């Protein structure tokens, strides 16, 4: 899982060399998730994700949602600005601010393809 948040930024969605590791769930289809955990709470109101697309077995999801851990359960963020699945770029979304120690993306695979993620960035909002 460290591959999805390692600061190595891809050139394109089909990057699959040793310099651009990624996470993929091949050959699984259906609903899957990836999660980031922090040792202390962070506050954020958006995220950026770079989908993998190898032209065959790994494709962007058909749908996805950001969820946060409220201390006892996973909850969808409020007012998620979309579910973009563009390739060869970061897909940015915003949502109402949340403070949490865990964030995850739940994804539905497209048809018979599996889902792949090259990079996932969660910017934090500085505390005032």
C-alpha positions in Angstrom: 0.0 0.0 0.0 2.9 2.4 0.4 3.0 2.6 -3.4 -0.1 4.8 -3.5 1.3 7.5 -1.2 5.1 7.5 -1.9 5.5 10.8 -3.6 6.5 9.2 -6.9 4.3 11.0 -9.5 3.4 9.2 -12.7 3.9 10.3 -16.2 0.8 8.4 -17.5 -1.8 6.0 -16.2 -0.1 3.1 -17.9 3.2 3.6 -15.9 4.1 0.2 -14.6 7.8 0.3 -14.2 9.9 -0.1 -11.1 10.0 3.6 -10.6 6.3 4.0 -10.5 4.8 1.3 -8.3 1.1 1.1 -7.9 -1.7 -0.8 -6.2 -4.1 -3.0 -8.2 -6.5 -5.7 -7.3 -6.2 -7.9 -10.4 -7.9 -10.3 -11.1 -10.6 -9.3 -8.5 -13.7 -7.4 -9.6 -16.5 -5.8 -7.6 -16.2 -3.4 -4.6 -12.7 -2.7 -3.2 -11.1 -0.1 -1.0 -7.8 1.5 -0.1 -7.1 3.2 3.2 -4.6 5.8 4.6 -4.0 5.9 8.4 -2.4 8.6 10.4 -1.1 8.5 14.0 -2.7 11.8 14.8 -5.9 13.4 13.5 -5.7 15.4 10.2 -8.2 17.7 8.8 -8.8 17.7 5.1 -11.4 18.8 2.6 -10.3 17.2 -0.6 -8.2 14.5 -2.3 -6.4 13.8 -5.5 -6.1 10.3 -7.1 -4.2 9.1 -10.2 -5.9 6.0 -11.6 -3.9 3.1 -13.3 -5.0 2.0 -16.7 -3.0 -0.7 -18.4 -5.4 -1.0 -21.3 -6.6 -4.3 -20.2 -7.0 -5.8 -16.7 -6.7 -2.5 -14.7 -9.0 0.4 -15.4 -10.4 3.3 -13.4 -13.4 2.4 -11.4 -17.0 2.9 -12.6 -17.8 4.7 -9.3 -16.0 5.6 -6.1 -16.6 7.5 -2.8 -14.4 8.9 -0.1 -15.1 7.8 3.5 -13.6 8.8 6.8 -13.4 7.1 10.2 -15.6 8.9 12.8 -14.1 6.9 15.7 -16.5 3.9 15.4 -17.6 3.6 11.8 -16.8 4.5 8.2 -18.9 7.4 7.0 -19.2 8.9 3.5 -17.8 12.5 3.3 -20.5 15.1 2.7 -20.8 17.0 -0.6 -18.2 15.0 -2.5 -17.7 17.1 -5.7 -17.7 14.2 -8.1 -16.3 10.8 -9.0 -13.8 11.7 -11.8 -12.0 8.9 -13.5 -9.8 10.6 -16.1 -6.5 8.9 -17.0 -3.1 10.4 -17.3 -3.9 13.1 -14.7 -4.7 13.6 -11.0 -8.5 13.6 -10.4 -9.2 16.3 -7.8 -12.3 16.4 -5.7 -13.4 18.4 -2.7 -15.8 17.7 0.2 -16.9 19.2 3.5 -13.9 19.3 5.9 -13.4 16.2 8.1 -11.0 15.6 11.0 -10.0 11.9 11.2 -7.2 9.4 11.6 -8.3 7.3 8.7 -9.5 8.0 5.2 -10.5 5.5 2.5 -11.7 5.3 -1.0 -14.3 2.6 -1.8 -14.3 1.8 -5.5 -16.5 -0.3 -7.8 -14.6 -2.0 -10.6 -15.7 -1.5 -14.3 -17.1 -4.6 -15.8 -14.6 -7.4 -15.9 -11.6 -5.2 -15.2 -10.0 -4.6 -11.9 -9.1 -1.2 -10.3 -5.6 0.2 -10.0 -4.3 3.3 -8.2 -0.9 4.8 -8.9 -0.9 7.7 -6.4 -3.3 9.1 -3.8 -2.7 12.5 -2.2 -4.6 13.9 0.8 -3.7 17.5 1.5 -4.3 18.6 5.1 -5.8 21.9 6.2 -3.4 23.7 8.6 -5.0 24.2 12.0 -5.4 27.8 13.0 
